[in-house]
Amino acid sequence: MSTKVLIVEDEFVVANGLRLVLKQAGHTVCGIATSAEEAEYAAEKYKPDIVLVDIRLNGKRSGIDLARKLKATDVAFVYLSANSSQKVLEEAKETQPYGFLVKPFREKDVLVALDIALYRHQHNIETKLRQEQFLKNQLADISVEVKDAVQGVLKLTRLLQPHIPNDLIVSGRRPAPGEICTGFGYIRTGTDEYEPIGNDELTKIAGLTPNFFFENENLSPEGDAFIYNSDSPHKNKQPNELHRRLFDHFKIESNLIFPVALNNGNLVNYFFYSRRRGAYTIEHIALLNRLKIHLKEITERLFSGRTMLHQNDQYQPETEPVTANSGFENIIGTHRLLLAALELVRQVAPYNTSVLILGESGTGKERIAESIHLLSGRNKGPFIKVNCATIPLSLVESELFGHEKGAFTGATEKRMGKFERADGGTIFLDEIGELSTDMQVKLLRVLQEKEIDYVGGTVTKKVDVRIVAATNRNLEKEIAAGNFRLDLYYRLNIFPITLPPLRERKSDIPALSLYFANKFCREFNKEFKGIAESMLAEMFAYNWPGNIRELENVLERAVILNDGKSELTLKQNLNDKVIEATQLARLTTYEDVKFAQQEAEREYIISILKKSEGRIRGTNGAAELLDIKPTTLESKMARLGIKRDDYLSQTGHL
């Protein structure tokens, strides 16, 4: 099928070369622009399916500036660049491009990048349309089922959360002359947990009089949706006193106000508040406008007749308990960065889209993959986990795709691979960045064709498998180094989810600590007497390079060493210091520094080997805890004279 392509490139030779390649492949080049301004005019005139954008352009505006405009109008684009440095890749990534071509590019590279970009863009459009239709259907159900305003706003809050993320939502009817405004809403306290808040609570929090709603005529803006972000406040519309005080109390950074006019002339406003800076965009307003008919039906029922919450009504929270979604039982925490990641999980779970989970070792990537599976329509099918870093290079293909009897030495029988075992379900490919480039090519084929070949076999087998991949590596850096394929990256990176490290969500440390402490006290049959304040203080001060997995290990050790009659305490300091001050005082030459560094590295590796009981590979192995390849760790151990056998447990792990 012919695709309409706009080329934005200020070098004639490059632009003309692209034009010839695209024309020969059957695509239509609708124009060539040499600046961002020319490109905007051409995009408006020709309505291209995709735009190839050079990052460096003539004029004041770069290709990245143009890309932001294209993204806002939902036009697919692929970057062209003279280099693939990590810095360029990371800067370009912020605009969420559909591909990246590095000059000089081969004809095959151009066509593959175009194919991937069109696939991703079309997939995103279809996903958005399905999500929006699903949302409309659910809104229609609420408008029929709702019994009272309080319950209705809660249902609406939960339904809109994945699409209009918020930490606080308030709905209020603009009063007629002489009336009091009825406002109430919910504060988000967990993944799917909300605490009700009414007129009295709002005015108490803000330190205002109960009649403030009545006294302040400018509580709600007239008729138009409005976005306020703390970093770029609107010149003409500043938040009123109530909003300013709510901003301060709840540490709000962004606010979206969306009005809905009722048939009786009343105006109801929905106020969305977020602690994230720049949380709301015109895309959120556009979505609410498309949903306005359904929102109006619900709002008519919520704020008129029997369901309306009147000024003198007793405000009561719903009796039905508000509990976390069943797909997130073992995920602990309420930090906004975690909740934002979980909202992405909730959004993508119902679809067959490939997901790429990014984050440091120990941040809980496997738990997120399990949640995606549990919340999907595939939850009755298998969930197969594969750690790509632990499979010997010679066995990766057989392990993933299966092999026939006699396919290689030692293949004494036919064996089913992980992909076939995952048929009808989900496969989780952990540490995807450890796969060789040859295996990456074969994995790309599975993603494209949905079929596998047994090693030593001649028959192709179709498989229905959803792929969720994860890595703790910077894949942009790996691409730049030639270690990871760009085409596979963009196939996997359709829906990325980034997990925050524990040091960025320290407010979750108490809840996580209690969870692990209770878990290990039950396991070791010890009574839990609490966690000492000194231990909590040191845990808050620590940087947690091993993230949640390291925290779990610390709590397990504390429970083991505890007598079951007192609070848990640390028996070993968590300080990040590597070289003691007494050692530093003795450093007088460069050789002293090198020796101290070597000794520090040696002691640190030994401490990790003790923690892993001599195990190098696999989950909780020393290599994983150190975030390096097993082979790299083994070479370091040989150089530093460390023997693994000295730290092996009785079971003798590898």
Order of alpha helices (4+ residues) and beta strands (2+ residues): beta-alpha-beta-alpha-beta-alpha-beta-alpha-beta-alpha-alpha-beta-beta-beta-alpha-alpha-beta-alpha-beta-beta-alpha-alpha-alpha-beta-alpha-beta-alpha-alpha-beta-alpha-beta-beta-beta-alpha-alpha-beta-alpha-alpha-alpha-alpha-alpha-alpha-alpha
